[in-house]
Amino acid sequence: MQHGGDLSIAIERFGGAPEDWLDLSTGINPYPYPLPEDLTASSWTRLPDRSSLDRLLTAARKAYRVPDPVGLVAAPGTQALISLLPSLLPAGETALVAPTYGSHKEVWLRDGLPLSEGASIYTLPATVKNVLVVNPNNPDGRLTEAASLLEVARTLGSRGGYLVIDEAFADVMPGASVLPHLHDEPVLVLRSFGKFFGLAGLRLGFLAAPAEICTRAAARLESWAVSGPALEIGHAALSDLAWQEAMQRQLSDKMADLTLVLAENGLGVFGGTPLYALAAARNAADLHDALARRQIWTRIFDYAPTWIRIGLPGSPESLARLSGALAEAMKEI
């Protein structure tokens, strides 16, 4: 699967150097959490210790509002956890609410496991045992309320199965997470650190799930799965609740600015999150290429030829550059 953010593909096709490009192909916060100035040298030179991991998990539990009975495990990114899901869930028919983030489907197909797809949690076959849903969904931002998700989870639990909820973008939509509402439901929740905090290269993510599943996940990740710097930086960022609240407001304001620029250039935004806009274009591929010739990189989707996803530019200058490029590109196509 081709992810956003790989400028080598853009450069190979359209030329230029990395610094020439405005990369709007990802859903990563362009206003990253400031790296702690007091990061200890030992975080680089010593193996990660248990106490540092415990501090990180305590901060994550508070930030994500994970109830005490629910287990929590840290991993080097949620991608590593997605790869583990087939080994963590019981055997049986599994369904994915789609279209969505492609890695979920890719992992099941890679392992040779059957995976059905449905457009909604409400239209899945009665024979399904496990269900995978991204909430808010990527790329359209569709949000399913917690009460509905918990109802589905209880139904799956009666069949001996589980509901997996990928909440990669829940940080930017307060109230979206199911985590504060969990008790003993058969639910696994994935939380991404790098997207909201703008530190995707740190590789940090979390799984909240029944304790037994978290124990098995931790065993599969094995020792020292999370690096020392990730433990320290993750703890600092997750403990900084004031920064998180301020950033949620900032991202909403910046998305309003982006939405206006897109509308002024004839693109109607019909989905997304505060980290990216999903817009409609008559021929998204032509617009994508026209912007790329101006060294602006966006995302398009094979399954939806009129969809184009555009991330936050990150500065007034970059927003103005996008606006000018859009005006030229729309005339060109």
N, C-alpha and C positions, 0 to 999 in steps of 0.2 A: 504494500500500500504506500502511496506517495503522501507524505505528510507536508504540511506547510513549513516554511522556514528554511528550506534547503536552497540557498541561493546559488549553489553550484549548478543546479539545473537551469536556473535563469541565466546565469553567466554563460553557460555552454551554448544556449540557444540564441541569446541576444547580446552577449558581449558585456564589456565593462568590468570594473573591479568591484569587490564587495562594498567598498566605501561609497561607490557611486549610486548604490541602490537604496530605495526606500522599500523596506520589506513590510508589507501589510498582509502577508499570507498566513500569519499565525494568530492565535487567540491569547497571546502572552502580553501581560501588562507592560506598556512601554515606559512606565514610571516605577522602576524597581525599588524594592526595599533597600535602604542604604546599608551596605555591608558594615558590620560592627568594627569600630577602630581598635577595640580591645580583643580581637580574635587571638586566642593564645597560640603560641608557636607549637605547643605540644599537640594541638589538634591536627597538625600536619605530620608530626614526627612520631607520635605514639599510636598504637592501635586503639580504636574507639573502646571506651569502657562502659560498663553497665550503668553506672550512675549518670553518665551523660545521656545515655539512651532513655533512662527513666525520666530525666528532666524534660527531654524533648516530648515524650509521650504525655507527661502531665500537662505541659503547655498546650499540646494539640487537643487533649481531652477537654480542656477549658475553652479553647478558641472555637472548637467545633461542637461544643456542648454535648459531648458523648456521655450518656448515663453510665454510672459506675458498673452496673452488671454487664455492660457490653465490652467485649474485648477490643484491644487496639494494638496494631502492629505497624511499625515503620518499615519502609522499603526504599530502594534506590529508584524512585519514580513509580507512578501508577502503572506504567507500561509493564514493569516487572510483575506487578500483581495481576494484571489482565492475563498475562501468560500463564499464571498459576491457576486461574479459575477452573479449567476443566478437571484439574486434579483435586480441587477443593469441594466441588459440588458432587452430589450423588448421581449415579448413572441414571439416565432417563431422558425423555424428550426435553430438549431445551429450545427456547424461542428467544429471538432478539426483536425488540421494537425498532423498526427501521423505516426510512434511512437514518443513519446515525454515524458515529465515529467508527471508521472502517476496521480498526484493529480488533474489535470484539469479534466480528465475523471471521477475520483472517486467522485468529488464534484457533478457533474451533475447526476451521477447514484444514489448517496446518496439521492438527492432530488427528485428522480423519474422522471427526465426530459429526453426527448429523445436527443441523441447526436450521430450524424453520424461522421465518420472518413474518411479522405482522405490523400493521400501521399503527396499532394502538394496544395498550394493555387490556382493553375491553373486548378486543376481537380475536384473541388468541384461542387456539383449540383447547377443549376441555381435557385433552390428554397430556397437555404440557406439564412438566414437573418443575423445571427451572426456567426463570425468565430474566433476561438482561435488558435493562433500560437505562438510558443516559438522561439525566434530569438535573438541570435544564438540558434539553437536547442540543447536540451539535450536528449540523450547523444552524438549525432553524430557531433555537431558543425555546422550543415548546416546553411548557412547564406543567407537570402533573402534581396536584396537591397531595400532601402527605397522607391525608385520610384515605384517599383512593389507593395509594401505593400500599398502605398497611392492610387494607382490605384484600388486595391481591395477594400479599404475602401470607396472610392467614389461610387463604384458599390453597395456595401452593403448599403451605405447611401441612395441611390435611392430607396431601398426596405424598408427603415425605420430601418435598422439594424446598427451594429457596428462591427469593427475589434478590437479584443483584442490581444495585443502583450506583451508577457512575456519576458522582456529583462534582466532576472536574471544574464546573463553572458556578457552583453554588455559592462560593465566596462573594461573588459580585451581585448576588440577588438575595438580600436578607430575607429570611423566612422560607427560603426554598428547600432547605435541608430537612430530611426526614429524621436525622439523628436525634434531635431533642425529644422526639416522640416515641422512641424505641423503648421497649420493655424486654420481652422475651420472644419477639417475633423472629421468624427465620429470614433475616435480612442481612445482606452483606453490602456495605457502603464503601466506595472508593473515594478518597479525597486527594486532589492534586495540590501540591504546594507551589510549584514553579509558576503556574499560570497567573494566579492572583498577585503573588509577591514579585513577579517579574524576574525570577531567578531560575529559569528552566534548566540551565546548565548545571545547577546544583544537584539535580536528580534526587528528589525527595517526594514521597507520597505515603499515604496511609490507608489501611484497611480496618474498618470497624465492623465487627461481626460477633456472633456467638463465640465464647471463649475457646471452645474446642477447635473451631475452625481457625481462629487466630493462632493457636498453638501449632497447628499443622502448617499454617502459612509461614510462621517464623522458622520452623524446622527446615522447610524447603528453601528459604532464603539463606539459611545457615549463618555462621558467625560473621560479624563485622559487615553486615550488608549495607549499612549506612555509614558514610565516611565521617571522620572526626569534624571537619569543617561544616558538613551538613548538619551534624548534631548541634553544634554551637549556633550557627546562623539560623537554623530552623527554630531553635528554642527562643532566640532573641526576637525573631519576627512574629512567631505565634503568641509570644507573651505581650507584644505591643498592641494591645487592643485599641488604643487611641489612634494609632497609625492606620489600622484596619478600617475603623469607622470613617476616618477622614478620606481614605482612598476610595471607599465605596461611593462617597458623595462626589469626589473628583471624577471618577470614571463615568458616572452618570452624566455629569456636566459635559465632559469631553465627547461622549457619545451623542449628546444632543447637538453639539457643534458639527460632528461628522455627518449626522443624519441630515442636517440642513444643507451642508455642502453637496451631498449626494442628490437631494431633492432639487437643488438649484441647477444641477446638471442632468436632470431627467431620469434619475434613478430612484425608484420607490423602494424604501426599506420595508420589508414585510416580516422580518424575523431577526434573531440574533440575541446577543447579550450586551451588557455594558463594555465588553472587551472587543466585540466585532459586530459589524452590521451585515445582514444578508439581504441583498438587493436583487431586483429583477431587471434583466436586460434582454432585449429581443434576441441577441446572439452574444451570450456571455463570453464565449471563446474568442470572438473577434475583439471584444472590449478588453479582455484579459491580455491578448497579444498586443493591442494598440498601447495599452499602459506599459507593458513590458518593454516595448520599443523606446519608451521614455523612462525606462529603468525604475518602474514601480511594479512590485510583484504582488499579485492577489491570488485568490483561490477560486477555482471552478470545479464542477462536479460532473462526472460522466453520466450519472443517473438523472441529472436535472440541467439540461442545456441552457436554461434561462437564468440560472442562479450564479451569482458572484458574491464571494465573501470578502469583506474589506475590514482589516483591523484598524485600531486607532493609530493615527500617524505619530503621536507622541510630542509634537511641538506645533506652535502656530505656523512656523515656517514650513514644516512638512505638510500641514493641512492645506496651506496656500499652494504648495507645489502640487498636491493631489488635485486640488480644484482646477488649477490651470491645465494639468495633464488630462483631466476628465473632459474639459471643454474642448480641447483639441481632438481627443480620441473619439468623442461622440460625433464630431463633424466628419472625422476620417472614415468611420464605419457606416 
